[in-house]
Amino acid sequence: MLRKSRLSSRLVNSPVCLVTQEHGYSPHLERLLQKGKGGGPKQRRIMELNSEHPLIARLYERFKSNGEDPAVGDSMEVFIRASLAGRGI
């Protein structure tokens, strides 16, 4: 599902977004390849985080105070699922 995550310098309003690799194919092309006879490989996305967004900043503070806090992992899972749904994946 995810290849890696990194901080983003281009996000302004959103807490996270999923992007493809530099030479990756679009979600639309991925769906078309999946419908073909042989199917296509599922592409792993890169999750970009907006460190200036209040939600990400609060999650980071919570993680720093308790790295084992399940709410941090649960929240990131929600971000990932919402990003996937937003991209139609």
mmCIF file as gemmi writes it, N, C-alpha and C atoms, coordinates in Angstrom:
data_model
loop_
_atom_site.group_PDB
_atom_site.id
_atom_site.type_symbol
_atom_site.label_atom_id
_atom_site.label_alt_id
_atom_site.label_comp_id
_atom_site.label_asym_id
_atom_site.label_entity_id
_atom_site.label_seq_id
_atom_site.pdbx_PDB_ins_code
_atom_site.Cartn_x
_atom_site.Cartn_y
_atom_site.Cartn_z
_atom_site.occupancy
_atom_site.B_iso_or_equiv
_atom_site.pdbx_formal_charge
_atom_site.auth_seq_id
_atom_site.auth_asym_id
_atom_site.pdbx_PDB_model_num
ATOM 1 N N . MET Axp A 1 ? 0.826 -1.174 0 1 0 ? 1 A 1
ATOM 2 C CA . MET Axp A 1 ? 0 0 0 1 0 ? 1 A 1
ATOM 3 C C . MET Axp A 1 ? 0.88 1.252 0 1 0 ? 1 A 1
ATOM 4 N N . LEU Axp A 2 ? 1.759 1.406 0.998 1 0 ? 2 A 1
ATOM 5 C CA . LEU Axp A 2 ? 2.653 2.555 1.053 1 0 ? 2 A 1
ATOM 6 C C . LEU Axp A 2 ? 4.088 2.126 0.825 1 0 ? 2 A 1
ATOM 7 N N . ARG Axp A 3 ? 4.781 2.902 0.041 1 0 ? 3 A 1
ATOM 8 C CA . ARG Axp A 3 ? 6.207 2.671 -0.185 1 0 ? 3 A 1
ATOM 9 C C . ARG Axp A 3 ? 7.005 3.331 0.929 1 0 ? 3 A 1
ATOM 10 N N . LYS Axp A 4 ? 6.651 4.594 1.225 1 0 ? 4 A 1
ATOM 11 C CA . LYS Axp A 4 ? 7.311 5.332 2.293 1 0 ? 4 A 1
ATOM 12 C C . LYS Axp A 4 ? 6.484 6.557 2.629 1 0 ? 4 A 1
ATOM 13 N N . SER Axp A 5 ? 6.882 7.251 3.657 1 0 ? 5 A 1
ATOM 14 C CA . SER Axp A 5 ? 6.25 8.522 3.995 1 0 ? 5 A 1
ATOM 15 C C . SER Axp A 5 ? 7.356 9.568 4.118 1 0 ? 5 A 1
ATOM 16 N N . ARG Axp A 6 ? 6.971 10.818 3.872 1 0 ? 6 A 1
ATOM 17 C CA . ARG Axp A 6 ? 7.95 11.905 3.949 1 0 ? 6 A 1
ATOM 18 C C . ARG Axp A 6 ? 7.219 13.207 4.231 1 0 ? 6 A 1
ATOM 19 N N . LEU Axp A 7 ? 7.962 14.181 4.734 1 0 ? 7 A 1
ATOM 20 C CA . LEU Axp A 7 ? 7.393 15.501 4.957 1 0 ? 7 A 1
ATOM 21 C C . LEU Axp A 7 ? 7.257 16.208 3.621 1 0 ? 7 A 1
ATOM 22 N N . SER Axp A 8 ? 6.195 16.972 3.496 1 0 ? 8 A 1
ATOM 23 C CA . SER Axp A 8 ? 5.905 17.66 2.244 1 0 ? 8 A 1
ATOM 24 C C . SER Axp A 8 ? 6.17 19.152 2.389 1 0 ? 8 A 1
ATOM 25 N N . SER Axp A 9 ? 6.697 19.734 1.336 1 0 ? 9 A 1
ATOM 26 C CA . SER Axp A 9 ? 6.885 21.191 1.317 1 0 ? 9 A 1
ATOM 27 C C . SER Axp A 9 ? 5.804 21.855 0.465 1 0 ? 9 A 1
ATOM 28 N N . ARG Axp A 10 ? 4.953 21.054 -0.172 1 0 ? 10 A 1
ATOM 29 C CA . ARG Axp A 10 ? 3.954 21.633 -1.062 1 0 ? 10 A 1
ATOM 30 C C . ARG Axp A 10 ? 2.535 21.612 -0.516 1 0 ? 10 A 1
ATOM 31 N N . LEU Axp A 11 ? 2.267 20.84 0.526 1 0 ? 11 A 1
ATOM 32 C CA . LEU Axp A 11 ? 0.918 20.815 1.104 1 0 ? 11 A 1
ATOM 33 C C . LEU Axp A 11 ? 0.675 22.075 1.926 1 0 ? 11 A 1
ATOM 34 N N . VAL Axp A 12 ? -0.524 22.638 1.785 1 0 ? 12 A 1
ATOM 35 C CA . VAL Axp A 12 ? -0.856 23.85 2.527 1 0 ? 12 A 1
ATOM 36 C C . VAL Axp A 12 ? -2.046 23.605 3.449 1 0 ? 12 A 1
ATOM 37 N N . ASN Axp A 13 ? -3.153 23.079 2.896 1 0 ? 13 A 1
ATOM 38 C CA . ASN Axp A 13 ? -4.38 22.902 3.675 1 0 ? 13 A 1
ATOM 39 C C . ASN Axp A 13 ? -4.618 21.488 4.153 1 0 ? 13 A 1
ATOM 40 N N . SER Axp A 14 ? -4.135 20.499 3.44 1 0 ? 14 A 1
ATOM 41 C CA . SER Axp A 14 ? -4.39 19.096 3.77 1 0 ? 14 A 1
ATOM 42 C C . SER Axp A 14 ? -3.329 18.56 4.729 1 0 ? 14 A 1
ATOM 43 N N . PRO Axp A 15 ? -3.734 17.65 5.618 1 0 ? 15 A 1
ATOM 44 C CA . PRO Axp A 15 ? -2.742 17.058 6.524 1 0 ? 15 A 1
ATOM 45 C C . PRO Axp A 15 ? -1.85 16.036 5.813 1 0 ? 15 A 1
ATOM 46 N N . VAL Axp A 16 ? -2.413 15.283 4.855 1 0 ? 16 A 1
ATOM 47 C CA . VAL Axp A 16 ? -1.636 14.263 4.136 1 0 ? 16 A 1
ATOM 48 C C . VAL Axp A 16 ? -2.141 14.159 2.694 1 0 ? 16 A 1
ATOM 49 N N . CYS Axp A 17 ? -1.312 13.585 1.848 1 0 ? 17 A 1
ATOM 50 C CA . CYS Axp A 17 ? -1.741 13.216 0.505 1 0 ? 17 A 1
ATOM 51 C C . CYS Axp A 17 ? -0.895 12.043 0.047 1 0 ? 17 A 1
ATOM 52 N N . LEU Axp A 18 ? -1.43 11.294 -0.896 1 0 ? 18 A 1
ATOM 53 C CA . LEU Axp A 18 ? -0.703 10.18 -1.49 1 0 ? 18 A 1
ATOM 54 C C . LEU Axp A 18 ? -0.251 10.589 -2.875 1 0 ? 18 A 1
ATOM 55 N N . VAL Axp A 19 ? 0.988 10.303 -3.175 1 0 ? 19 A 1
ATOM 56 C CA . VAL Axp A 19 ? 1.535 10.614 -4.49 1 0 ? 19 A 1
ATOM 57 C C . VAL Axp A 19 ? 2.168 9.358 -5.063 1 0 ? 19 A 1
ATOM 58 N N . THR Axp A 20 ? 2.346 9.365 -6.38 1 0 ? 20 A 1
ATOM 59 C CA . THR Axp A 20 ? 3.017 8.253 -7.025 1 0 ? 20 A 1
ATOM 60 C C . THR Axp A 20 ? 4.501 8.566 -7.124 1 0 ? 20 A 1
ATOM 61 N N . GLN Axp A 21 ? 5.27 7.549 -7.427 1 0 ? 21 A 1
ATOM 62 C CA . GLN Axp A 21 ? 6.689 7.758 -7.643 1 0 ? 21 A 1
ATOM 63 C C . GLN Axp A 21 ? 6.864 8.639 -8.873 1 0 ? 21 A 1
ATOM 64 N N . GLU Axp A 22 ? 8.049 9.162 -9.039 1 0 ? 22 A 1
ATOM 65 C CA . GLU Axp A 22 ? 8.314 10.098 -10.131 1 0 ? 22 A 1
ATOM 66 C C . GLU Axp A 22 ? 7.9 9.536 -11.491 1 0 ? 22 A 1
ATOM 67 N N . HIS Axp A 23 ? 8.183 8.276 -11.733 1 0 ? 23 A 1
ATOM 68 C CA . HIS Axp A 23 ? 7.837 7.686 -13.021 1 0 ? 23 A 1
ATOM 69 C C . HIS Axp A 23 ? 6.719 6.646 -12.892 1 0 ? 23 A 1
ATOM 70 N N . GLY Axp A 24 ? 5.925 6.772 -11.843 1 0 ? 24 A 1
ATOM 71 C CA . GLY Axp A 24 ? 4.819 5.842 -11.64 1 0 ? 24 A 1
ATOM 72 C C . GLY Axp A 24 ? 3.644 6.191 -12.529 1 0 ? 24 A 1
ATOM 73 N N . TYR Axp A 25 ? 2.676 5.286 -12.589 1 0 ? 25 A 1
ATOM 74 C CA . TYR Axp A 25 ? 1.503 5.543 -13.4 1 0 ? 25 A 1
ATOM 75 C C . TYR Axp A 25 ? 0.346 6.02 -12.535 1 0 ? 25 A 1
ATOM 76 N N . SER Axp A 26 ? -0.607 6.674 -13.177 1 0 ? 26 A 1
ATOM 77 C CA . SER Axp A 26 ? -1.728 7.284 -12.47 1 0 ? 26 A 1
ATOM 78 C C . SER Axp A 26 ? -2.67 6.212 -11.917 1 0 ? 26 A 1
ATOM 79 N N . PRO Axp A 27 ? -3.505 6.578 -10.923 1 0 ? 27 A 1
ATOM 80 C CA . PRO Axp A 27 ? -4.493 5.629 -10.411 1 0 ? 27 A 1
ATOM 81 C C . PRO Axp A 27 ? -5.45 5.135 -11.497 1 0 ? 27 A 1
ATOM 82 N N . HIS Axp A 28 ? -5.786 6.006 -12.444 1 0 ? 28 A 1
ATOM 83 C CA . HIS Axp A 28 ? -6.678 5.598 -13.536 1 0 ? 28 A 1
ATOM 84 C C . HIS Axp A 28 ? -6.022 4.505 -14.381 1 0 ? 28 A 1
ATOM 85 N N . LEU Axp A 29 ? -4.767 4.707 -14.747 1 0 ? 29 A 1
ATOM 86 C CA . LEU Axp A 29 ? -4.063 3.696 -15.533 1 0 ? 29 A 1
ATOM 87 C C . LEU Axp A 29 ? -3.905 2.406 -14.727 1 0 ? 29 A 1
ATOM 88 N N . GLU Axp A 30 ? -3.668 2.526 -13.44 1 0 ? 30 A 1
ATOM 89 C CA . GLU Axp A 30 ? -3.556 1.335 -12.588 1 0 ? 30 A 1
ATOM 90 C C . GLU Axp A 30 ? -4.86 0.525 -12.622 1 0 ? 30 A 1
ATOM 91 N N . ARG Axp A 31 ? -6.006 1.214 -12.534 1 0 ? 31 A 1
ATOM 92 C CA . ARG Axp A 31 ? -7.299 0.519 -12.598 1 0 ? 31 A 1
ATOM 93 C C . ARG Axp A 31 ? -7.483 -0.171 -13.945 1 0 ? 31 A 1
ATOM 94 N N . LEU Axp A 32 ? -7.102 0.501 -15.018 1 0 ? 32 A 1
ATOM 95 C CA . LEU Axp A 32 ? -7.217 -0.106 -16.346 1 0 ? 32 A 1
ATOM 96 C C . LEU Axp A 32 ? -6.34 -1.355 -16.463 1 0 ? 32 A 1
ATOM 97 N N . LEU Axp A 33 ? -5.132 -1.29 -15.942 1 0 ? 33 A 1
ATOM 98 C CA . LEU Axp A 33 ? -4.239 -2.442 -15.986 1 0 ? 33 A 1
ATOM 99 C C . LEU Axp A 33 ? -4.785 -3.598 -15.153 1 0 ? 33 A 1
ATOM 100 N N . GLN Axp A 34 ? -5.413 -3.287 -14.021 1 0 ? 34 A 1
ATOM 101 C CA . GLN Axp A 34 ? -5.983 -4.318 -13.162 1 0 ? 34 A 1
ATOM 102 C C . GLN Axp A 34 ? -7.131 -5.042 -13.862 1 0 ? 34 A 1
ATOM 103 N N . LYS Axp A 35 ? -7.851 -4.341 -14.731 1 0 ? 35 A 1
ATOM 104 C CA . LYS Axp A 35 ? -8.982 -4.946 -15.437 1 0 ? 35 A 1
ATOM 105 C C . LYS Axp A 35 ? -8.541 -5.831 -16.594 1 0 ? 35 A 1
ATOM 106 N N . GLY Axp A 36 ? -7.299 -5.688 -17.022 1 0 ? 36 A 1
ATOM 107 C CA . GLY Axp A 36 ? -6.799 -6.472 -18.147 1 0 ? 36 A 1
ATOM 108 C C . GLY Axp A 36 ? -6.689 -7.945 -17.805 1 0 ? 36 A 1
ATOM 109 N N . LYS Axp A 37 ? -6.382 -8.754 -18.797 1 0 ? 37 A 1
ATOM 110 C CA . LYS Axp A 37 ? -6.315 -10.204 -18.615 1 0 ? 37 A 1
ATOM 111 C C . LYS Axp A 37 ? -5.311 -10.621 -17.551 1 0 ? 37 A 1
ATOM 112 N N . GLY Axp A 38 ? -4.122 -10.094 -17.646 1 0 ? 38 A 1
ATOM 113 C CA . GLY Axp A 38 ? -3.086 -10.489 -16.692 1 0 ? 38 A 1
ATOM 114 C C . GLY Axp A 38 ? -3.093 -9.663 -15.428 1 0 ? 38 A 1
ATOM 115 N N . GLY Axp A 39 ? -3.91 -8.614 -15.408 1 0 ? 39 A 1
ATOM 116 C CA . GLY Axp A 39 ? -3.886 -7.717 -14.27 1 0 ? 39 A 1
ATOM 117 C C . GLY Axp A 39 ? -2.572 -6.976 -14.253 1 0 ? 39 A 1
ATOM 118 N N . GLY Axp A 40 ? -2.433 -6.057 -13.401 1 0 ? 40 A 1
ATOM 119 C CA . GLY Axp A 40 ? -1.194 -5.305 -13.282 1 0 ? 40 A 1
ATOM 120 C C . GLY Axp A 40 ? -0.777 -5.254 -11.831 1 0 ? 40 A 1
ATOM 121 N N . PRO Axp A 41 ? 0.456 -4.937 -11.594 1 0 ? 41 A 1
ATOM 122 C CA . PRO Axp A 41 ? 0.895 -4.853 -10.205 1 0 ? 41 A 1
ATOM 123 C C . PRO Axp A 41 ? 0.267 -3.639 -9.521 1 0 ? 41 A 1
ATOM 124 N N . LYS Axp A 42 ? -0.034 -3.804 -8.257 1 0 ? 42 A 1
ATOM 125 C CA . LYS Axp A 42 ? -0.537 -2.674 -7.485 1 0 ? 42 A 1
ATOM 126 C C . LYS Axp A 42 ? 0.648 -1.775 -7.155 1 0 ? 42 A 1
ATOM 127 N N . GLN Axp A 43 ? 0.466 -0.517 -7.41 1 0 ? 43 A 1
ATOM 128 C CA . GLN Axp A 43 ? 1.523 0.453 -7.176 1 0 ? 43 A 1
ATOM 129 C C . GLN Axp A 43 ? 1.522 0.89 -5.711 1 0 ? 43 A 1
ATOM 130 N N . ARG Axp A 44 ? 2.679 0.972 -5.121 1 0 ? 44 A 1
ATOM 131 C CA . ARG Axp A 44 ? 2.793 1.451 -3.75 1 0 ? 44 A 1
ATOM 132 C C . ARG Axp A 44 ? 3.019 2.955 -3.773 1 0 ? 44 A 1
ATOM 133 N N . ARG Axp A 45 ? 2.233 3.674 -3.012 1 0 ? 45 A 1
ATOM 134 C CA . ARG Axp A 45 ? 2.259 5.132 -3.008 1 0 ? 45 A 1
ATOM 135 C C . ARG Axp A 45 ? 3.2 5.686 -1.946 1 0 ? 45 A 1
ATOM 136 N N . ILE Axp A 46 ? 3.473 6.971 -2.077 1 0 ? 46 A 1
ATOM 137 C CA . ILE Axp A 46 ? 4.261 7.707 -1.095 1 0 ? 46 A 1
ATOM 138 C C . ILE Axp A 46 ? 3.29 8.628 -0.363 1 0 ? 46 A 1
ATOM 139 N N . MET Axp A 47 ? 3.299 8.586 0.965 1 0 ? 47 A 1
ATOM 140 C CA . MET Axp A 47 ? 2.435 9.458 1.742 1 0 ? 47 A 1
ATOM 141 C C . MET Axp A 47 ? 3.233 10.689 2.163 1 0 ? 47 A 1
ATOM 142 N N . GLU Axp A 48 ? 2.751 11.86 1.769 1 0 ? 48 A 1
ATOM 143 C CA . GLU Axp A 48 ? 3.379 13.108 2.161 1 0 ? 48 A 1
ATOM 144 C C . GLU Axp A 48 ? 2.601 13.705 3.323 1 0 ? 48 A 1
ATOM 145 N N . LEU Axp A 49 ? 3.336 14.157 4.329 1 0 ? 49 A 1
ATOM 146 C CA . LEU Axp A 49 ? 2.74 14.725 5.54 1 0 ? 49 A 1
ATOM 147 C C . LEU Axp A 49 ? 3.005 16.225 5.596 1 0 ? 49 A 1
ATOM 148 N N . ASN Axp A 50 ? 1.995 16.972 5.958 1 0 ? 50 A 1
ATOM 149 C CA . ASN Axp A 50 ? 2.118 18.413 6.14 1 0 ? 50 A 1
ATOM 150 C C . ASN Axp A 50 ? 2.432 18.667 7.612 1 0 ? 50 A 1
ATOM 151 N N . SER Axp A 51 ? 3.697 18.896 7.92 1 0 ? 51 A 1
ATOM 152 C CA . SER Axp A 51 ? 4.106 19.061 9.318 1 0 ? 51 A 1
ATOM 153 C C . SER Axp A 51 ? 3.553 20.339 9.944 1 0 ? 51 A 1
ATOM 154 N N . GLU Axp A 52 ? 3.082 21.269 9.127 1 0 ? 52 A 1
ATOM 155 C CA . GLU Axp A 52 ? 2.508 22.516 9.635 1 0 ? 52 A 1
ATOM 156 C C . GLU Axp A 52 ? 1.013 22.382 9.96 1 0 ? 52 A 1
ATOM 157 N N . HIS Axp A 53 ? 0.39 21.301 9.533 1 0 ? 53 A 1
ATOM 158 C CA . HIS Axp A 53 ? -1.042 21.127 9.789 1 0 ? 53 A 1
ATOM 159 C C . HIS Axp A 53 ? -1.257 20.813 11.267 1 0 ? 53 A 1
ATOM 160 N N . PRO Axp A 54 ? -2.269 21.422 11.901 1 0 ? 54 A 1
ATOM 161 C CA . PRO Axp A 54 ? -2.502 21.208 13.333 1 0 ? 54 A 1
ATOM 162 C C . PRO Axp A 54 ? -2.701 19.741 13.724 1 0 ? 54 A 1
ATOM 163 N N . LEU Axp A 55 ? -3.382 18.961 12.906 1 0 ? 55 A 1
ATOM 164 C CA . LEU Axp A 55 ? -3.603 17.543 13.24 1 0 ? 55 A 1
ATOM 165 C C . LEU Axp A 55 ? -2.282 16.769 13.271 1 0 ? 55 A 1
ATOM 166 N N . ILE Axp A 56 ? -1.44 16.992 12.284 1 0 ? 56 A 1
ATOM 167 C CA . ILE Axp A 56 ? -0.151 16.292 12.23 1 0 ? 56 A 1
ATOM 168 C C . ILE Axp A 56 ? 0.747 16.765 13.358 1 0 ? 56 A 1
ATOM 169 N N . ALA Axp A 57 ? 0.74 18.065 13.64 1 0 ? 57 A 1
ATOM 170 C CA . ALA Axp A 57 ? 1.561 18.601 14.729 1 0 ? 57 A 1
ATOM 171 C C . ALA Axp A 57 ? 1.149 18 16.077 1 0 ? 57 A 1
ATOM 172 N N . ARG Axp A 58 ? -0.159 17.887 16.314 1 0 ? 58 A 1
ATOM 173 C CA . ARG Axp A 58 ? -0.634 17.295 17.573 1 0 ? 58 A 1
ATOM 174 C C . ARG Axp A 58 ? -0.31 15.804 17.655 1 0 ? 58 A 1
ATOM 175 N N . LEU Axp A 59 ? -0.44 15.111 16.539 1 0 ? 59 A 1
ATOM 176 C CA . LEU Axp A 59 ? -0.083 13.685 16.532 1 0 ? 59 A 1
ATOM 177 C C . LEU Axp A 59 ? 1.406 13.494 16.827 1 0 ? 59 A 1
ATOM 178 N N . TYR Axp A 60 ? 2.226 14.36 16.271 1 0 ? 60 A 1
ATOM 179 C CA . TYR Axp A 60 ? 3.665 14.261 16.506 1 0 ? 60 A 1
ATOM 180 C C . TYR Axp A 60 ? 3.992 14.519 17.981 1 0 ? 60 A 1
ATOM 181 N N . GLU Axp A 61 ? 3.343 15.501 18.577 1 0 ? 61 A 1
ATOM 182 C CA . GLU Axp A 61 ? 3.551 15.779 20.007 1 0 ? 61 A 1
ATOM 183 C C . GLU Axp A 61 ? 3.123 14.585 20.855 1 0 ? 61 A 1
ATOM 184 N N . ARG Axp A 62 ? 2.012 14.001 20.5 1 0 ? 62 A 1
ATOM 185 C CA . ARG Axp A 62 ? 1.519 12.828 21.229 1 0 ? 62 A 1
ATOM 186 C C . ARG Axp A 62 ? 2.488 11.655 21.075 1 0 ? 62 A 1
ATOM 187 N N . PHE Axp A 63 ? 3.029 11.479 19.863 1 0 ? 63 A 1
ATOM 188 C CA . PHE Axp A 63 ? 4 10.416 19.603 1 0 ? 63 A 1
ATOM 189 C C . PHE Axp A 63 ? 5.275 10.655 20.41 1 0 ? 63 A 1
ATOM 190 N N . LYS Axp A 64 ? 5.734 11.9 20.494 1 0 ? 64 A 1
ATOM 191 C CA . LYS Axp A 64 ? 6.946 12.209 21.266 1 0 ? 64 A 1
ATOM 192 C C . LYS Axp A 64 ? 6.761 11.905 22.747 1 0 ? 64 A 1
ATOM 193 N N . SER Axp A 65 ? 5.548 12.136 23.259 1 0 ? 65 A 1
ATOM 194 C CA . SER Axp A 65 ? 5.31 11.88 24.682 1 0 ? 65 A 1
ATOM 195 C C . SER Axp A 65 ? 5.112 10.4 24.978 1 0 ? 65 A 1
ATOM 196 N N . ASN Axp A 66 ? 4.588 9.64 24.007 1 0 ? 66 A 1
ATOM 197 C CA . ASN Axp A 66 ? 4.385 8.209 24.19 1 0 ? 66 A 1
ATOM 198 C C . ASN Axp A 66 ? 4.413 7.531 22.825 1 0 ? 66 A 1
ATOM 199 N N . GLY Axp A 67 ? 5.563 7.013 22.454 1 0 ? 67 A 1
ATOM 200 C CA . GLY Axp A 67 ? 5.742 6.38 21.152 1 0 ? 67 A 1
ATOM 201 C C . GLY Axp A 67 ? 4.89 5.14 20.941 1 0 ? 67 A 1
ATOM 202 N N . GLU Axp A 68 ? 4.327 4.589 22.008 1 0 ? 68 A 1
ATOM 203 C CA . GLU Axp A 68 ? 3.498 3.381 21.906 1 0 ? 68 A 1
ATOM 204 C C . GLU Axp A 68 ? 2 3.689 21.937 1 0 ? 68 A 1
ATOM 205 N N . ASP Axp A 69 ? 1.636 4.97 21.9 1 0 ? 69 A 1
ATOM 206 C CA . ASP Axp A 69 ? 0.232 5.363 21.968 1 0 ? 69 A 1
ATOM 207 C C . ASP Axp A 69 ? -0.529 4.823 20.754 1 0 ? 69 A 1
ATOM 208 N N . PRO Axp A 70 ? -1.52 3.953 20.964 1 0 ? 70 A 1
ATOM 209 C CA . PRO Axp A 70 ? -2.253 3.377 19.824 1 0 ? 70 A 1
ATOM 210 C C . PRO Axp A 70 ? -3.063 4.418 19.049 1 0 ? 70 A 1
ATOM 211 N N . ALA Axp A 71 ? -3.41 5.525 19.668 1 0 ? 71 A 1
ATOM 212 C CA . ALA Axp A 71 ? -4.183 6.557 18.972 1 0 ? 71 A 1
ATOM 213 C C . ALA Axp A 71 ? -3.399 7.153 17.811 1 0 ? 71 A 1
ATOM 214 N N . VAL Axp A 72 ? -2.073 7.213 17.929 1 0 ? 72 A 1
ATOM 215 C CA . VAL Axp A 72 ? -1.247 7.753 16.847 1 0 ? 72 A 1
ATOM 216 C C . VAL Axp A 72 ? -1.324 6.841 15.62 1 0 ? 72 A 1
ATOM 217 N N . GLY Axp A 73 ? -1.123 5.556 15.823 1 0 ? 73 A 1
ATOM 218 C CA . GLY Axp A 73 ? -1.21 4.603 14.724 1 0 ? 73 A 1
ATOM 219 C C . GLY Axp A 73 ? -2.604 4.54 14.122 1 0 ? 73 A 1
ATOM 220 N N . ASP Axp A 74 ? -3.619 4.579 14.989 1 0 ? 74 A 1
ATOM 221 C CA . ASP Axp A 74 ? -5.002 4.558 14.502 1 0 ? 74 A 1
ATOM 222 C C . ASP Axp A 74 ? -5.306 5.791 13.651 1 0 ? 74 A 1
ATOM 223 N N . SER Axp A 75 ? -4.824 6.937 14.1 1 0 ? 75 A 1
ATOM 224 C CA . SER Axp A 75 ? -5.06 8.177 13.353 1 0 ? 75 A 1
ATOM 225 C C . SER Axp A 75 ? -4.36 8.143 12.004 1 0 ? 75 A 1
ATOM 226 N N . MET Axp A 76 ? -3.15 7.635 11.971 1 0 ? 76 A 1
ATOM 227 C CA . MET Axp A 76 ? -2.432 7.543 10.697 1 0 ? 76 A 1
ATOM 228 C C . MET Axp A 76 ? -3.142 6.574 9.758 1 0 ? 76 A 1
ATOM 229 N N . GLU Axp A 77 ? -3.7 5.505 10.297 1 0 ? 77 A 1
ATOM 230 C CA . GLU Axp A 77 ? -4.458 4.559 9.477 1 0 ? 77 A 1
ATOM 231 C C . GLU Axp A 77 ? -5.676 5.243 8.855 1 0 ? 77 A 1
ATOM 232 N N . VAL Axp A 78 ? -6.337 6.101 9.614 1 0 ? 78 A 1
ATOM 233 C CA . VAL Axp A 78 ? -7.486 6.851 9.092 1 0 ? 78 A 1
ATOM 234 C C . VAL Axp A 78 ? -7.027 7.773 7.96 1 0 ? 78 A 1
ATOM 235 N N . PHE Axp A 79 ? -5.901 8.457 8.16 1 0 ? 79 A 1
ATOM 236 C CA . PHE Axp A 79 ? -5.366 9.33 7.111 1 0 ? 79 A 1
ATOM 237 C C . PHE Axp A 79 ? -5.069 8.542 5.837 1 0 ? 79 A 1
ATOM 238 N N . ILE Axp A 80 ? -4.462 7.381 5.986 1 0 ? 80 A 1
ATOM 239 C CA . ILE Axp A 80 ? -4.114 6.565 4.822 1 0 ? 80 A 1
ATOM 240 C C . ILE Axp A 80 ? -5.374 6.134 4.083 1 0 ? 80 A 1
ATOM 241 N N . ARG Axp A 81 ? -6.355 5.625 4.83 1 0 ? 81 A 1
ATOM 242 C CA . ARG Axp A 81 ? -7.596 5.161 4.194 1 0 ? 81 A 1
ATOM 243 C C . ARG Axp A 81 ? -8.35 6.307 3.521 1 0 ? 81 A 1
ATOM 244 N N . ALA Axp A 82 ? -8.381 7.465 4.169 1 0 ? 82 A 1
ATOM 245 C CA . ALA Axp A 82 ? -9.062 8.612 3.569 1 0 ? 82 A 1
ATOM 246 C C . ALA Axp A 82 ? -8.338 9.077 2.306 1 0 ? 82 A 1
ATOM 247 N N . SER Axp A 83 ? -7.02 9.036 2.322 1 0 ? 83 A 1
ATOM 248 C CA . SER Axp A 83 ? -6.254 9.416 1.137 1 0 ? 83 A 1
ATOM 249 C C . SER Axp A 83 ? -6.487 8.451 -0.013 1 0 ? 83 A 1
ATOM 250 N N . LEU Axp A 84 ? -6.533 7.161 0.304 1 0 ? 84 A 1
ATOM 251 C CA . LEU Axp A 84 ? -6.806 6.168 -0.729 1 0 ? 84 A 1
ATOM 252 C C . LEU Axp A 84 ? -8.2 6.357 -1.318 1 0 ? 84 A 1
ATOM 253 N N . ALA Axp A 85 ? -9.168 6.597 -0.462 1 0 ? 85 A 1
ATOM 254 C CA . ALA Axp A 85 ? -10.534 6.799 -0.938 1 0 ? 85 A 1
ATOM 255 C C . ALA Axp A 85 ? -10.627 8.069 -1.786 1 0 ? 85 A 1
ATOM 256 N N . GLY Axp A 86 ? -9.909 9.101 -1.383 1 0 ? 86 A 1
ATOM 257 C CA . GLY Axp A 86 ? -9.915 10.348 -2.137 1 0 ? 86 A 1
ATOM 258 C C . GLY Axp A 86 ? -9.309 10.2 -3.521 1 0 ? 86 A 1
ATOM 259 N N . ARG Axp A 87 ? -8.408 9.246 -3.683 1 0 ? 87 A 1
ATOM 260 C CA . ARG Axp A 87 ? -7.779 9.007 -4.987 1 0 ? 87 A 1
ATOM 261 C C . ARG Axp A 87 ? -8.528 7.944 -5.78 1 0 ? 87 A 1
ATOM 262 N N . GLY Axp A 88 ? -9.621 7.444 -5.207 1 0 ? 88 A 1
ATOM 263 C CA . GLY Axp A 88 ? -10.415 6.431 -5.913 1 0 ? 88 A 1
ATOM 264 C C . GLY Axp A 88 ? -9.776 5.067 -5.956 1 0 ? 88 A 1
ATOM 265 N N . ILE Axp A 89 ? -9 4.768 -4.942 1 0 ? 89 A 1
ATOM 266 C CA . ILE Axp A 89 ? -8.272 3.482 -4.896 1 0 ? 89 A 1
ATOM 267 C C . ILE Axp A 89 ? -8.951 2.556 -3.893 1 0 ? 89 A 1
